[in-house]
Every structure is written in C-alpha cells, then in structure tokens.
Amino acid sequence: MGLREALRRTGTRHPAVLLAVHPGGTETRLAVEAGLRRRGWPVAASPAAASGLLVVGAGGAGAGEWTDALWRQIPYPKSRSTVTGAEGVETALDGLLRTLAAPAGGSGGGVAGEVGPGEGAAGRRPGAGHAAHQDHGTHEGPRGGEDNRGHGGEPGHEGHTGHESADGHDAHEPPGGHGAHDAHAAHLGHAGPVAGLPMAERADDRDGLRLDRLHLPLGPGLADWPAGLVLDVALQGDVVQHAGVRTATRAAEELPYWDEPWLRAARGEDVVRGAAHRRCCAAHLDSIARLLAVSGWPDPAARARRLRDAVLDGVPARVWSAGLERLGRRVRRSRVLRASTAGLGALPAARARRSGVTGPALAADGDAYDRLLTWLDEAARHAAGVDDDRPLARYGQDGPRGRLDGPRPPSRALLDVLPDLLRGAEFTSARVIVASLDPDLDELAVAVRG
C-alpha cells in the first residue's frame, strides 16, 4: 500500500490533462492552456497519455457522448472536471489535482467529481442530463471489496474498468472519440460496426482496383483540432478517398472570440485599432502553434503559445516582438518542417477566390507551408500596430480568417474547400491540412453584412 501511494503522489505532481473543447470555449481554452503552463502540467495528446479530462465550455445537445467516450479511454487513476469560463480555470485545475491525489478508497478514489464554475448544487456540470455522465463522473472506478474484473466477469482483466460502454460496445476507441459516432455507420454506407469497430467495404480506388474502404470520423476530441468539427473520412489504405464535414451547434450566442473587436465595431461600439491588431496577431500565433504541434514541432509550438499569451495580456510589443522574429527565422530555416508540410492542401489563389475564401488562406496562394509563412508575416504586420489608438472602422475590415462583412463567415468558405483538399491526401497528412486552414466554427453563428 505504501508503494502504491508513493507512485500515486509522484504521478499526480504534474498530471497530463486532455482538453475537450466545445464550440464557444476559445477564451476559456486560452486561459486553461496558460494555467497548465504556469503549473508545468503537460497537455495530453491522447486519452491513453492523460491523467485528467478537462471539459472546456458548455456543450450543446449530444455533446456528452464524445466527452464520455474520451473519459472511458483514460486509464486509472483519473480525474474529470468542467470549466465554463476563464475565471474558473484555477478552481477546475485544483479539483483535478485534488481528486487525483485522493488516497485509494477515499471519497474520490482518484476519480473526479465535477468541479468548476457554473455547476449546480448537486455538482453536475451544465447540460449534464444523461445518466452516463453520472456514471462516468463519480461512480466509475475500482471499489473496495468488489471483483474488479472486466464487464461480464471475464478473467485476465483484473484492475481494469470502462472496457465496455452501456450499450455493449468496446469503449477503447481510437483517440478523438471515434466510438461516439458509430451511429453514423449507416449514413456512411458501410456494413456497420462489429464489436464496436467499424468494418471496411470494397470500392474502386484511383487506379481502378477494388480495395477495402474504411470509414472513420475524425474529431471532435483531438488535440489542436477546431472545436466542434467532425470529418467523416473514407480511407483506402492510408489515402483519403472522401471527406465530409459535420459541425456542432454552438451552445451560446456570444460573439466569436477571435472576431470580437471587429464585430463590436460593426455594432457601433468604440474599439481602437490596437485592440484589433492584438487580437489578430494572437489569433495567427494560435494557428501557428496548432500547425507546428500537429507537424511534430512541440517546442516552437510552445514558444508560439507563450507569445500569443503575452500579446493577449497586453504586454508591450517591445517585450515580445524580438521573440516573434526569432520564431519566424527558426520556422523558415527548418528544411524538415518545409519537407513535411510543402505540397499538402494546395489551394491556389484563383481557386480560393472562386470558393469565396478570403484572408490569409487566399493571400498564401499555395499549400500548408505557404499558409504557415503567411501567418508569420501577418502576425508581424499586426504586431507593429498594437499601439494604434485610432478608432476601428465599422465596416470593410478583415478578421484573422478573412472578410467579416461578406455574405458568409470566412470559416464557412474554409470548411467548404476542406473536403477537396483532403481528397487524395495521406491519412497522416489530414490533420496538417486541417490545421493549416484552422477554421473557427464559432464564426458560423454570426455574419456581419456591410
């Protein structure tokens, strides 16, 4: 028992936290990432690597399915919490640590109750109306005096729980909550899941051969992934043959965080240009960090996030502008990064213009690597204007992803071109292509017309 408790204390000093971000939770996500960095806690890339699950934002109908799927995949000891506002981040992180550090057999048993702002007196998170939430949040886990075999009493599974969901399907789906979307099997046209796993069908490939085609959903529970986005992809081998886009309904109607200065100005509010420049610079740094992270460059990604937070915190440009220049030089010098992103998701300007794409994706006139360089250039350009105290014009402004006074939000156009960019790409490149566009699904709720 002493060794077990010692291992528990060691493993919970710097727990890896998996983020499940709902649409509308951008500001809270930024506060969470900053809080994790201050504590020295890593962000987990997958459920298997996580000790805690932090649900960020208030999800809409059906949001609990994929967050519960992530929760079932996290090994013990584990903790779960919910945070719905930036002001509740420290409370939520303290709650994660407290339940992880609880002695075995204690009130928490190392498995989280749900803490964070906006919870009711019963300790349930907003929108938690399913019994599955209660099962996974507070009543799941090894219990003293019980047989800890897997469901069905099969031998050889002692000490493991959560192997099977309530409907009998295997709960150990691939990262990203794929098992939560098994109900879409009929819509996707394949034979459906067997023992919780999707089965392949036969179809012609690009060379006219009959090969297995496997249908999988990507998202929404992936690290550095647009909140609320699900891609239904059909794979032959490791090549994407088809991709369909599904988006989650936003739970709230507040202004999209990254577009807020321009949308407030469009409403007639007083906004200075410097605030818009800061928001745009930070948005580009956030996109840069995501693309670098999924491209296998964690250290420069962390540097981009530190710069992003400094910009949003109002730190004078003279403090962080040199760091932005160093980041740009390092990215441009890397031949490995260029080789791993060049040629992916090519979007010529003429095609982008026909599709209604505006902003950096149009200006880049190229592939994922070109879009990365464009973000760096745009971040530097906006960094030069963060001290501009002139009023922001009401109309005719570009947000981080394009024109905000057009017939549709700029991210809508990015989502519309995404399936064509993914078709024919290798599966391992799909996330790089998505990150190089970085659509903001919060924009889909608001469109400002001139």
RAQUIGI-V392256 format. One record per backbone hydrogen bond with DSSP energy under -1.0 kcal/mol. NH is the residue of the N-H (numbers start at 1). CO is the residue of the C=O. E is the energy in kcal/mol with one decimal. If there is no record, write none. Layout:
BEGIN
nh | co | e
NH | CO | E
NH | CO | E
END
This chain:
BEGIN
nh | co | e
5 | 1 | -2.3
6 | 2 | -2.1
7 | 3 | -2.5
8 | 4 | -2.1
9 | 5 | -2.5
10 | 6 | -2.1
11 | 7 | -2.5
12 | 8 | -1.2
17 | 42 | -2.3
18 | 52 | -3.1
20 | 54 | -2.4
22 | 56 | -2.9
25 | 22 | -1.7
29 | 25 | -2.7
30 | 26 | -2.4
31 | 27 | -1.8
32 | 28 | -2.5
33 | 29 | -2.8
34 | 30 | -2.1
35 | 31 | -2.3
36 | 32 | -2.7
37 | 33 | -2.0
38 | 34 | -2.1
39 | 35 | -1.6
41 | 36 | -2.4
44 | 17 | -2.2
50 | 47 | -1.6
51 | 16 | -3.3
52 | 16 | -1.8
53 | 79 | -2.7
54 | 18 | -2.7
55 | 81 | -2.8
56 | 20 | -2.9
57 | 83 | -2.9
63 | 60 | -1.8
65 | 62 | -1.1
67 | 63 | -1.4
68 | 64 | -2.2
69 | 65 | -1.7
70 | 66 | -1.9
71 | 67 | -2.2
72 | 68 | -2.1
74 | 71 | -1.0
79 | 51 | -1.4
81 | 53 | -2.3
82 | 115 | -2.0
83 | 55 | -2.6
88 | 85 | -1.7
89 | 86 | -1.3
92 | 88 | -2.2
93 | 89 | -2.6
94 | 90 | -2.4
95 | 91 | -2.0
96 | 92 | -2.0
97 | 93 | -2.2
98 | 94 | -2.5
99 | 95 | -2.1
100 | 96 | -1.9
101 | 97 | -2.4
106 | 103 | -2.3
111 | 108 | -2.4
120 | 124 | -1.4
123 | 120 | -1.9
128 | 125 | -1.9
129 | 127 | -1.6
133 | 130 | -1.0
135 | 131 | -2.2
136 | 132 | -2.5
137 | 133 | -2.2
138 | 134 | -2.1
139 | 134 | -1.3
146 | 143 | -1.6
153 | 150 | -1.9
159 | 148 | -1.1
160 | 157 | -1.9
165 | 169 | -2.8
168 | 165 | -1.9
171 | 163 | -1.6
173 | 171 | -1.6
178 | 174 | -1.1
180 | 177 | -1.3
181 | 178 | -1.9
182 | 179 | -1.4
184 | 181 | -2.0
185 | 182 | -2.0
188 | 184 | -1.8
190 | 185 | -1.4
194 | 197 | -2.9
197 | 194 | -1.7
201 | 213 | -2.8
203 | 211 | -2.2
205 | 209 | -2.4
208 | 205 | -1.9
211 | 203 | -2.5
213 | 201 | -4.2
214 | 235 | -2.9
216 | 233 | -2.7
218 | 231 | -3.0
221 | 176 | -1.1
222 | 220 | -1.2
229 | 226 | -1.8
230 | 246 | -2.6
231 | 218 | -2.6
232 | 244 | -2.7
233 | 216 | -3.0
234 | 242 | -2.6
235 | 214 | -3.5
236 | 239 | -2.3
239 | 236 | -1.7
240 | 425 | -3.0
241 | 234 | -3.3
242 | 234 | -1.2
244 | 232 | -2.0
246 | 230 | -2.8
248 | 228 | -1.7
260 | 257 | -1.0
263 | 259 | -2.1
264 | 260 | -2.6
265 | 261 | -2.0
266 | 262 | -2.1
267 | 263 | -1.0
268 | 265 | -1.6
269 | 264 | -2.2
273 | 390 | -3.1
274 | 388 | -2.7
276 | 272 | -1.2
277 | 273 | -2.7
278 | 274 | -2.4
279 | 275 | -2.2
280 | 276 | -2.5
281 | 277 | -2.6
282 | 278 | -2.5
283 | 279 | -2.3
284 | 280 | -2.2
285 | 281 | -2.0
286 | 282 | -2.3
287 | 283 | -2.2
288 | 284 | -2.7
289 | 285 | -2.4
290 | 286 | -2.0
291 | 287 | -2.4
292 | 288 | -2.7
293 | 289 | -2.2
294 | 290 | -2.3
295 | 291 | -1.1
296 | 293 | -1.5
297 | 292 | -2.7
301 | 297 | -1.6
302 | 298 | -2.3
303 | 299 | -2.0
304 | 300 | -2.3
305 | 301 | -2.0
306 | 302 | -2.1
307 | 303 | -2.2
308 | 304 | -2.5
309 | 305 | -2.3
310 | 306 | -2.0
311 | 307 | -2.3
312 | 308 | -2.3
313 | 309 | -1.9
314 | 311 | -1.3
315 | 310 | -2.0
319 | 316 | -1.8
321 | 317 | -2.7
324 | 320 | -1.8
325 | 321 | -1.9
326 | 322 | -2.2
327 | 323 | -2.2
328 | 324 | -2.1
329 | 325 | -2.3
330 | 326 | -2.4
331 | 327 | -2.3
332 | 328 | -2.3
333 | 329 | -1.6
338 | 334 | -1.5
339 | 335 | -2.6
340 | 336 | -1.9
341 | 337 | -1.0
342 | 338 | -2.7
344 | 341 | -1.6
347 | 366 | -2.6
352 | 348 | -2.6
353 | 349 | -2.8
354 | 350 | -1.9
355 | 351 | -1.6
356 | 353 | -1.2
357 | 352 | -2.7
363 | 359 | -2.3
364 | 360 | -2.4
368 | 344 | -2.3
371 | 367 | -2.2
372 | 368 | -1.9
373 | 369 | -2.2
374 | 370 | -2.2
375 | 371 | -2.2
376 | 372 | -1.9
377 | 373 | -2.4
378 | 374 | -2.8
379 | 375 | -2.7
380 | 376 | -2.1
381 | 377 | -2.2
382 | 378 | -2.6
383 | 379 | -1.9
384 | 380 | -1.1
385 | 382 | -1.5
388 | 385 | -1.7
392 | 271 | -3.6
399 | 402 | -2.9
404 | 397 | -1.6
412 | 409 | -1.0
413 | 409 | -1.0
414 | 410 | -1.5
415 | 411 | -2.3
416 | 412 | -1.8
417 | 413 | -1.6
418 | 414 | -1.0
421 | 417 | -1.7
422 | 418 | -1.8
423 | 419 | -1.6
424 | 240 | -3.7
425 | 422 | -2.2
427 | 238 | -3.4
429 | 426 | -1.6
430 | 427 | -1.1
433 | 429 | -2.1
434 | 430 | -2.3
435 | 431 | -2.5
436 | 432 | -1.8
437 | 434 | -1.0
438 | 434 | -2.9
443 | 440 | -1.7
444 | 441 | -1.2
445 | 442 | -1.1
446 | 443 | -1.5
448 | 404 | -1.1
450 | 405 | -1.2
END
